[in-house]
Amino acid sequence: MEKVETGSVSRAIRKDKEFGFKNKYERMGLHEEEEEEDEDLEVKWMQRRKDTKKYVYACAIFASLNSILLGYDVGVMSGAILYIEKDLHITEFQEEILVGCLSVISLIGSLSGGRTSDAIGRKWTMGLGAIVFQSGMAIMTFAPSFTYLMIGRLMAGIGIGFGAMISGIYIAEISPADARGTLTSLLEICINLGILLGYVSNYAFSGFSEHISWRIMLGVGILPSVFIGVALFVIPESPRWLVMENRLAEARSVLVKLSETDIEVEQRMEEIEAAARVSKGNEDKAVWRELLNPSPAVRRMLYAGCGIQFFQQITGIDATVYYIPTIFKNAGIESDNEILAATVAVGFSKTIFILVAIYLVDKVGRKPLLYVSTIGMTFCLFVLGASLTLPNSAFGIDLAILAVCSNVAFFSIGMGPVCWVLSSEIYPLRLRAQASALGQVGGRVSSGLVSMSFLSASRAISVSGVFFVFSAISAISVAFVKFCIPETKEKTLEQIEMMFRGEKDSNRGEVEFGDAEHLIREGKW
């Protein structure tokens, strides 16, 4: 993406002429030789940049609202389960299944969401996910028994799988290269915000009776879906999906709103059309067949995409979030109100530090943040395990709270947001939706296994032992980042595609139209 700094309008106009495009300012009869008019031109140019930036951020924020659903469910269930257990008299096994099944069931939504988004579009797939989730939460709110609670939980999981998976793809496809990391990271901000809201809801409604409190906690989760419904009538469809559907005029009109200059509109349009031709040239090869029998480049993408999702969850973040009450009880805190208050502190830590990642992800890059995150999590998980060997001591309780807060903070700095960023930007256009869905298999399965086995594993090797295991796995994730994750900072989606193929030109400042044509001619995908 071409950067246009203050005072460089004339140079940009000349560049437009070199490309052969008619700049809108030329159509207005403005000439770079006239100094006063040139200054007026510069003001209009800068205003367009400002308006474009606001519009792109607004679209990304609206698309990210889906992730609040996931976060709220994770956060609220950690406290609601305390009252569900007492009200419905469920067993420990039922508790594990109720908590952990969401991650596994969301796979149905994720895997079907890829095909659905290719058929009906990115934004309407997000809407479908919100409707299914809303229906599930309503059933859970009025559930008279564990059976109905599970039915609602399963529907909520499918809805989350639909929405959360496609939101990242949508944001990646509308974002300029130099802001894609920041904008895609908004997903993690919304997840953390949802978790925090869930914790606050737990604390706020904990004073009601056991029969009512958990129902109110779950019922509040319906509200974000209403805002998502409104957002769908504000945001545009993905220009890349529109090109795939051969709706070129609509795609160009969307790009005009998303791009800072006319030059950029034409460049992005050419790149997307070239990538779409590659896709149509491979229509005889089924997407899933290509994913299951990948070329070396696609295989490297799958290693990175599936691997980062797997390590994000297998290091125990969901167990930490879902079972915070159990962890703090094991550390020595006895009062339910004190436990729920401590969870709010954890939620604030997780939410605040995601802002650090948002600020740095497009400045220092993806890999440095992942290194800091994985190394920090390894240390914090080890300290948490050690603190839980000192039960019923003030020092042990303080150390456990500090370790949990620090662990979620390090997660929010890197593994949380960067996982979403990489998963949405590393795949080529024709594979993006389906491959992103497949990439979530490792994460959702490992999350489900961790969540559904945490209580049983804690009983077998102790809670502290479980976190020592998580620490060891986190150490392995450091090596994975070093050898399997590339740096994608400031690269367009088309450049990243070239990079995985080993194209040297992927290091250039921008992808020329000839680069995409080169991909078509070689046909090595």
Secondary structure, DSSP 4 states (H G I P E B T S, - for coil): -----TT-HHHHHHHHHHHT---HHHHTT--TT-HHHHHHHHHHHHHHHHHHHHHHHHHHHHHHHHHHHHHHHHHHHHHHHHHHHHHH---HHHHHHHHHHHHHHHHHHHHHHHHHHHHH-HHHHHHHHHHHHHHHHHHHHT-SSHHHHHHHHHHHHHHHHHHHHHHHHHHHHHS-GGGHHHHHTHHHHHHHHHHHHHHHHHHHTTTS-HHHHHHHHHHGGGHHHHHHHHHTTTSPPPHHHHHHTT-HHHHHHHHHHH-SSHHHHHHHHHHHHHHHHHHHTTTTS-HHHHHHS--HHHHHHHHHHHHHHHHHHHTSHHHHHHTHHHHHHHHT---HHHHHHHHHHHHHHHHHHHHHHHHHTTTT-HHHHHHHHHHHHHHHHHHHHHHTTSTT-HHHHHHHHHHHHHHHHHHHHTHHHHHHHHHHHSS-GGGHHHHHHHHHHHHHHHHHHHHHHHHHHHHHH-HHHHHHHHHHHHHHHHHHHHHH----TT--HHHHHHHHTT-GGGGSSS--HHHHHHHHHH---
